């Protein structure tokens, strides 16, 4: 599925200022449903009707983002696989990605530290060589789970063609290209 989110759901998002993508539920900060927000670094995100990140996109830039160890430990709540998952950044902190729940999903630790990291290294190397790197990342969810089943990624380095990756959110993670 290329659209991200859940099959059969309609998209009707409201643009909000960065910071207003959060609300409180039972005294916990959570993402608001059906909103679009853009970080100060220029990364645009949308959430679905369940308040999950449905897409993120932008032109990557090298730099240091701040990690939020608490958010990385708790993202996904009860749907997180405690022994298997990391709080995976959709836009890595090396690209000034947010360390908060607006940029985190439960991600299999082997995927996060393996194939996903290889892709981030490829992007970082391209940026160091002066190329522009554009990405669009679509987490795919099953039902109401806050843990993505897979990720569909489109990216372009410089003036090259758009590349596609599809990762299953399991050990190893790679499905097809």
CORWO-V992591 format. One line per field, one symbol per residue. ss: DSSP state (@ for helix, = for strand, . for the rest). A space follows every 10 residues. Layout:
# CORWO-V992591
ss: ???
This chain:
# CORWO-V992591
ss: ....=..... ...==..... .====..=== =...====.. ...====... ..=======. ..=.....@@ @@@@..@@@. ....=====. ....=..... ...=====@@ @@@.@@@@@@ @@@@@@@@.. ..======== .........= =======... ..======.. ...===.
